[in-house]
Amino acid sequence: MGTDLCPPSRWRHLVGRFGAEKCAGRILHAEEAAYLLGGNRERLPERLAGRWALREAFGKALGQGLDGWSWKELRYVNGRLWAVGELADLLTSRDIRVLHGSVSHDGDLALAVVILER
């Protein structure tokens, strides 16, 4: 299990500086980025903070942080969390079969929880 918190204010600054598409494209798979970019743009920093917290929480649950796997190979759309590519292969090699993820927002915090099951 892994958890993480991330302030949307950090992403508000990054989106203002670099643009929404660049920020989303840097950390998200194209499908997940399109899903977020197609929604409410005012809430985009909040939603990016949640997705970043989810990746941090996943790395903690995996036991290796953000190193050794591609952030873009982890997807979270409509409350469903799954892995593709080399990340899916890594999970299979560790006998991890089920991924659970949840993201919540309150004020200037996004919270993510990830549970990996064998």
C-alpha positions in Angstrom: 0.0 0.0 0.0 1.2 3.5 -0.7 -0.2 7.0 -0.1 0.7 10.5 -1.1 -0.4 14.1 -0.9 0.2 16.8 -3.5 -0.9 20.5 -3.5 -2.8 21.6 -6.6 -1.1 25.0 -6.2 2.2 23.5 -7.5 0.4 22.3 -10.6 -1.4 25.6 -11.0 2.0 27.2 -11.2 3.4 24.6 -13.6 0.4 24.8 -15.9 0.6 28.6 -15.9 4.3 28.5 -16.8 4.5 25.6 -19.3 0.9 25.1 -20.5 -1.7 22.4 -19.8 -0.8 20.1 -22.7 2.9 20.0 -21.9 2.3 19.4 -18.2 -0.2 16.6 -18.8 2.0 15.1 -21.6 5.0 15.0 -19.4 3.6 12.6 -16.8 0.5 11.0 -18.3 -0.1 8.4 -21.1 -1.7 10.1 -24.1 -5.1 8.5 -23.3 -5.1 9.8 -19.7 -3.9 13.2 -20.8 -6.7 13.5 -23.3 -9.2 12.5 -20.7 -8.0 15.3 -18.3 -7.6 17.9 -21.0 -11.1 17.2 -22.3 -12.6 18.1 -19.0 -13.0 21.2 -16.9 -9.8 23.3 -17.5 -10.3 25.2 -14.2 -10.0 22.0 -12.3 -7.0 20.7 -14.3 -4.3 21.6 -11.7 -6.3 19.8 -9.0 -6.7 16.8 -11.3 -3.0 16.8 -12.3 -2.1 16.9 -8.6 -4.2 13.9 -8.0 -2.6 12.0 -10.8 0.9 12.9 -9.6 0.0 11.8 -6.0 -1.3 8.6 -7.5 2.1 7.9 -9.2 4.0 8.7 -6.0 1.6 6.4 -4.0 2.1 3.7 -6.6 5.9 3.9 -6.4 5.7 3.6 -2.6 3.4 0.6 -2.8 5.8 -1.0 -5.3 8.6 -0.3 -2.9 10.9 1.6 -5.3 9.6 5.1 -5.5 9.5 6.7 -9.0 12.7 5.0 -10.2 12.7 2.1 -12.6 9.3 2.4 -14.3 7.6 4.8 -16.7 5.0 7.2 -15.2 3.2 7.0 -18.6 2.7 3.3 -18.3 0.4 3.7 -15.3 -3.1 4.8 -16.2 -6.0 6.1 -14.1 -9.2 6.9 -15.9 -12.8 6.9 -14.5 -11.5 5.4 -11.2 -9.8 2.5 -12.8 -6.0 1.9 -12.3 -4.0 -0.3 -14.6 -0.5 -0.7 -16.0 0.7 -1.3 -19.6 4.0 -2.1 -21.3 7.1 -2.8 -19.2 5.4 -1.7 -16.0 2.7 -4.4 -16.6 5.5 -6.9 -17.1 7.2 -5.8 -13.9 4.0 -6.3 -11.9 3.5 -9.7 -13.5 7.1 -10.7 -12.6 6.3 -9.7 -8.9 3.0 -11.7 -9.1 1.0 -8.5 -8.6 -2.4 -9.1 -10.3 -4.8 -6.4 -9.0 -4.3 -2.7 -8.7 -6.5 -0.4 -6.6 -6.3 3.3 -6.7 -8.3 6.2 -5.3 -7.8 10.0 -5.5 -9.5 12.6 -3.4 -9.3 16.4 -3.3 -10.0 18.8 -0.4 -8.9 22.4 -0.4 -5.3 22.7 -1.5 -4.5 19.0 -1.2 -4.9 16.0 -3.4 -4.7 12.6 -1.7 -4.0 9.3 -3.5 -4.0 5.7 -2.1 -2.8 2.7 -4.1 -3.0 -0.9 -3.0 -1.3 -3.7 -5.0 -2.6 -7.3 -4.6 -1.1 -10.6 -5.4 
